[in-house]
Amino acid sequence: MNDQALLDVIAELANDWGVPGVAAALWHRGETTYACHGVTSIENPLPVDVHTLFQAGSISKTFTATALVLLEAERRVELDAPVHRYVPELQLADATAAAQVTLRQLLNHTAGWEGDFFPDTGEGDDALARFVARLNEVAQLTPPGALFSYNNAAYCLAGRVIENVTGDTYERAIRKLILQPLDLRASFYFPNHIMTRRFVVGHRPSADDTLQVARPWSAVPRSGHPAGGLVTSIKDLLGWARFHAGEDCEARGPQVLSTSRLRAMHEPTVTMRGCAIGDALGIGWFLTDVGGAWLVGHDGSTHGQEASLSFLPGHDWALALLTNASPGGLAFNRMARRRVLEACTGVIEPEPEPESATPGALAGYAGTYGARGMRCQVAVGEAGDLEFTLRNDPELPALMAEDGEVPASQPMNLRAGLVSGPADRYVFASAPVQGVTGYFERDGDGDVRALHLFGRWLPRVGT
């Protein structure tokens, strides 16, 4: 796929989904292609180029995970050791979990406590230490290692491990361990480093669906940097993918981590039954089965920005996508990845289709599910489908407050249907998450006890 073909795809999809600015980068069979479209902001528009900075969101987790694997290679940590060996001050609501949880369980989202915990603990160098001191506030939902549930808080704790082991702040440690050796010069964490360069602002729809600038610019406090604080360019992001896919990355890769350790990060440690973000999880990377091969990747969502990074090692293929609109960027990234992957490699990403069912067959799923950060009401629709009503807990909108004013949390209404294959699996039929899958989980008596939604395990809290 040449420059113009890639540009045609992203321009078409950006217009379809109302995304003001996009940067894309493709690596295939040794050739690199860049395409940029649109503007940094609808209020102060500047053209997006390959040097423009975007928020990478949760792709930041892959840097945190890689740093710990690197420290393991240097025999400074053991991934299967308990976390309290490196963070002796750790206290959780469940003392047994605090004693047992391992580094690997932080990195593969099986720590078991509520994961969407975002207290602002200040912008000082002690932000992560103060965050860890508050982890006893979150509920332990399942024992460590029992099941996968997306956990931002676990990655923040992993960042504190890096601090304690290296003696540096998290940000300085990542720069020394990864960014400098790989020559990733356009990747930053702090606004003072970002504001002197060209960067995008996020966009979200207003109450009347008119696109508006998302304020504040970032809703991630410093304690959230290990989970979602990286700001980067499309060139750096593709370089990161090429390094993980096995290329030298300017001949510096082997100095950072051996190919065998990188490949081990892309092997399953946990399997999921049709989860929204993959079929399995390696170490910091999600894995999707595409025709018998693992598509390795990670997405990132922030306040009005959506990012996507994926690579297919056996085909020498990698794609990086950065957008400045949400939720439109979600659909853009899914469709762009699918089209570019098929055009380059012939590999087709699976797209499950919803099936209709009788109300009686769906009745057992109706109820309320929730944990810190997210609550969902599931009802049976008249058309033989399921109706999801999603609401964020007040803590999340509070992070996006300006001048003390907390914005109203608007519910999201989505429709879904069951799909063939594993029992209790569903797929959304509503834009912008059309095609996103999840599943319900049953207890030993066969009753539905939890909902797996956007990677989160949400226990049933009502009927």
Secondary structure as GFF3:
##gff-version 3
##sequence-region A 1 463
A	DSSP	alpha_helix	3	17	.	.	.	ID=ss1
A	DSSP	beta_strand	21	28	.	.	.	ID=ss2
A	DSSP	beta_strand	31	38	.	.	.	ID=ss3
A	DSSP	beta_strand	53	55	.	.	.	ID=ss4
A	DSSP	three_ten_helix	57	59	.	.	.	ID=ss5
A	DSSP	alpha_helix	60	73	.	.	.	ID=ss6
A	DSSP	three_ten_helix	83	85	.	.	.	ID=ss7
A	DSSP	alpha_helix	95	100	.	.	.	ID=ss8
A	DSSP	alpha_helix	103	107	.	.	.	ID=ss9
A	DSSP	alpha_helix	127	132	.	.	.	ID=ss10
A	DSSP	three_ten_helix	135	137	.	.	.	ID=ss11
A	DSSP	alpha_helix	152	166	.	.	.	ID=ss12
A	DSSP	alpha_helix	170	174	.	.	.	ID=ss13
A	DSSP	pi_helix	175	179	.	.	.	ID=ss14
A	DSSP	beta_strand	187	188	.	.	.	ID=ss15
A	DSSP	alpha_helix	191	194	.	.	.	ID=ss16
A	DSSP	beta_strand	203	205	.	.	.	ID=ss17
A	DSSP	beta_strand	211	213	.	.	.	ID=ss18
A	DSSP	three_ten_helix	222	224	.	.	.	ID=ss19
A	DSSP	alpha_helix	225	228	.	.	.	ID=ss20
A	DSSP	beta_strand	231	233	.	.	.	ID=ss21
A	DSSP	alpha_helix	234	245	.	.	.	ID=ss22
A	DSSP	alpha_helix	253	256	.	.	.	ID=ss23
A	DSSP	alpha_helix	259	265	.	.	.	ID=ss24
A	DSSP	beta_strand	270	275	.	.	.	ID=ss25
A	DSSP	beta_strand	278	281	.	.	.	ID=ss26
A	DSSP	beta_strand	286	290	.	.	.	ID=ss27
A	DSSP	beta_strand	293	302	.	.	.	ID=ss28
A	DSSP	beta_strand	305	312	.	.	.	ID=ss29
A	DSSP	three_ten_helix	313	315	.	.	.	ID=ss30
A	DSSP	beta_strand	317	323	.	.	.	ID=ss31
A	DSSP	alpha_helix	328	345	.	.	.	ID=ss32
A	DSSP	alpha_helix	359	362	.	.	.	ID=ss33
A	DSSP	three_ten_helix	363	365	.	.	.	ID=ss34
A	DSSP	beta_strand	367	371	.	.	.	ID=ss35
A	DSSP	beta_strand	374	380	.	.	.	ID=ss36
A	DSSP	beta_strand	386	392	.	.	.	ID=ss37
A	DSSP	alpha_helix	395	399	.	.	.	ID=ss38
A	DSSP	beta_strand	412	418	.	.	.	ID=ss39
A	DSSP	beta_strand	425	428	.	.	.	ID=ss40
A	DSSP	beta_strand	437	442	.	.	.	ID=ss41
A	DSSP	beta_strand	448	453	.	.	.	ID=ss42
A	DSSP	beta_strand	456	462	.	.	.	ID=ss43
###
